[in-house]
Amino acid sequence: MINLVPRYFFNLVLLILLQVLLLNNIQFSGYVNPYLYVLFIITLPFGTPKWLLLILGFATGFIIDIFMNTPGLHAAATVFMSFLRPFILSSFSPRDGYEVGTRPVPSDYGFGWFFKYSIIMVATHHLFYFFVEAFDSSLFIATLTKSLLSTAVSVLFIFIAMLFARKDSKTI
């Protein structure tokens, strides 16, 4: 487990740099905001303790908040996603549980499993983020549309990132 710490630290730095330097500068008519940094929480090992998930979720979101000048929005959404992660994983777990030494990535459990898992994780993050950002019930349809479109584009970017990741590689 300790040998995974440098790998995940590198993943965190890489995903934050991609988010801040590249994806935050992409404008899709104001309705689509791809957030690739959530991939860090999505791909953490199955055995990650819940308290560590919450701390890593907060730290990741807080770093993004600093760069995007969104006081606490990303931190709150990422902590919410980290909180729900064990419940989502348990709903998708195989009958015998997850195998020791595997991670929630397509190379271990297939693209179908990863697609369902990642879409639910990203959707929970985006729905929470955009509804807290809007905080107005009169904007419900617009916020829901923005959340769903951003979820679709974020999942597309996540799958592109996962295509570049090999099982034995040090990234993602």
C-alpha positions in Angstrom: 0.0 0.0 0.0 2.8 2.4 0.8 4.3 2.0 -2.7 1.1 3.5 -4.1 1.5 6.8 -2.3 4.0 8.3 -4.9 1.8 7.0 -7.8 -1.3 8.7 -6.3 0.6 11.9 -5.5 1.8 12.1 -9.1 -1.8 11.5 -10.3 -3.1 14.2 -8.0 -0.6 16.8 -9.3 -1.1 15.8 -12.9 -4.9 16.0 -12.7 -4.8 19.3 -10.9 -2.4 20.7 -13.5 -4.6 19.5 -16.4 -7.6 21.0 -14.7 -6.1 24.3 -13.9 -4.0 24.9 -17.0 -6.1 23.3 -19.7 -9.7 22.4 -18.8 -10.5 25.6 -16.9 -9.7 27.6 -20.1 -12.1 25.6 -22.3 -15.4 27.4 -22.8 -18.4 25.5 -24.1 -21.1 28.2 -24.2 -21.2 28.4 -20.4 -23.1 25.1 -20.0 -20.3 22.6 -20.1 -17.5 22.6 -17.5 -15.4 19.4 -17.6 -13.9 18.5 -14.2 -11.2 15.8 -14.7 -9.7 16.2 -11.2 -12.5 14.0 -9.7 -10.8 11.0 -11.4 -8.3 11.1 -8.4 -11.1 10.2 -5.9 -12.7 7.8 -8.3 -9.6 5.7 -8.8 -8.4 5.5 -5.2 -7.9 1.9 -4.0 -10.9 0.0 -2.6 -9.3 -0.3 0.9 -8.9 3.5 1.4 -10.3 4.3 4.8 -13.3 6.5 4.9 -11.7 9.2 6.9 -8.8 9.4 4.4 -11.3 9.6 1.5 -12.9 12.6 3.2 -9.5 14.3 3.9 -8.3 13.7 0.3 -11.6 14.9 -1.1 -11.4 18.1 0.9 -7.7 18.7 0.0 -8.3 18.0 -3.7 -11.4 20.3 -3.8 -9.7 23.0 -1.7 -6.7 23.1 -4.1 -9.0 23.5 -7.1 -11.0 26.2 -5.1 -7.8 28.1 -4.6 -7.0 28.1 -8.4 -10.6 28.8 -9.5 -11.5 31.3 -6.8 -14.6 29.4 -5.8 -14.7 29.6 -2.0 -15.4 26.1 -0.8 -17.6 24.9 -3.7 -15.3 22.3 -5.1 -14.2 21.2 -1.6 -17.8 20.6 -0.6 -18.7 18.8 -3.8 -15.6 16.6 -3.6 -16.2 15.8 0.1 -19.8 14.9 -0.8 -18.6 12.6 -3.6 -16.0 11.0 -1.3 -18.6 10.4 1.4 -20.9 8.6 -1.1 -18.0 6.6 -2.7 -18.1 3.6 -0.3 -21.9 3.3 -0.7 -21.7 3.5 -4.5 -18.9 0.9 -4.5 -20.8 -1.4 -2.3 -23.8 -1.3 -4.6 -21.6 -2.3 -7.6 -19.5 -4.9 -5.7 -19.3 -8.5 -7.0 -20.9 -11.2 -5.0 -17.7 -12.2 -3.4 -16.5 -8.7 -2.9 -13.6 -6.9 -4.6 -10.4 -8.8 -5.1 -7.4 -7.8 -3.0 -4.9 -5.7 -4.8 -7.4 -4.4 -7.5 -8.5 -0.8 -8.0 -11.6 0.7 -9.4 -10.2 1.1 -13.0 -11.3 -0.4 -16.3 -8.3 -2.7 -16.6 -9.4 -4.5 -13.4 -13.2 -4.6 -13.7 -13.9 -3.7 -17.3 -15.2 -0.7 -19.1 -18.9 -1.5 -18.5 -18.4 -1.6 -14.7 -16.2 1.5 -14.7 -18.7 3.4 -16.9 -21.6 2.9 -14.5 -19.4 3.6 -11.5 -17.8 6.8 -12.9 -21.0 8.2 -14.3 -22.7 8.0 -10.9 -19.7 9.4 -9.1 -19.3 12.3 -11.5 -23.0 13.0 -11.5 -23.2 13.2 -7.7 -20.2 15.6 -7.8 -21.6 17.8 -10.5 -25.2 17.9 -9.3 -24.0 18.9 -5.8 -21.6 21.5 -7.2 -23.9 23.2 -9.7 -26.9 23.3 -7.4 -24.9 24.8 -4.6 -23.3 27.2 -7.0 -26.7 28.4 -8.4 -28.6 28.1 -5.0 -31.8 29.2 -6.7 -34.8 27.0 -7.3 -35.9 29.2 -10.2 -32.8 28.0 -12.1 -33.6 24.3 -11.6 -33.9 23.3 -15.3 -30.9 25.4 -16.3 -28.8 24.0 -13.5 -29.9 20.4 -14.1 -29.0 20.8 -17.8 -25.6 22.3 -17.0 -25.0 19.4 -14.5 -25.9 16.7 -17.0 -24.0 18.2 -19.9 -20.9 18.7 -17.7 -21.2 15.1 -16.4 -21.3 13.7 -20.0 -18.2 15.7 -21.1 -16.4 15.0 -17.8 -17.0 11.2 -18.2 -15.8 11.5 -21.8 -12.6 13.1 -20.6 -12.2 10.5 -17.9 -12.5 7.7 -20.4 -9.9 9.4 -22.7 -7.6 9.7 -19.7 -8.2 6.0 -18.8 -7.3 5.0 -22.4 -3.8 6.5 -21.8 -3.4 4.6 -18.5 -2.0 1.1 -18.5 -2.5 -1.3 -15.7 1.2 -1.4 -14.9 1.9 2.3 -15.5 2.6 4.8 -12.8 -0.2 7.2 -13.8 -3.9 7.0 -13.1 
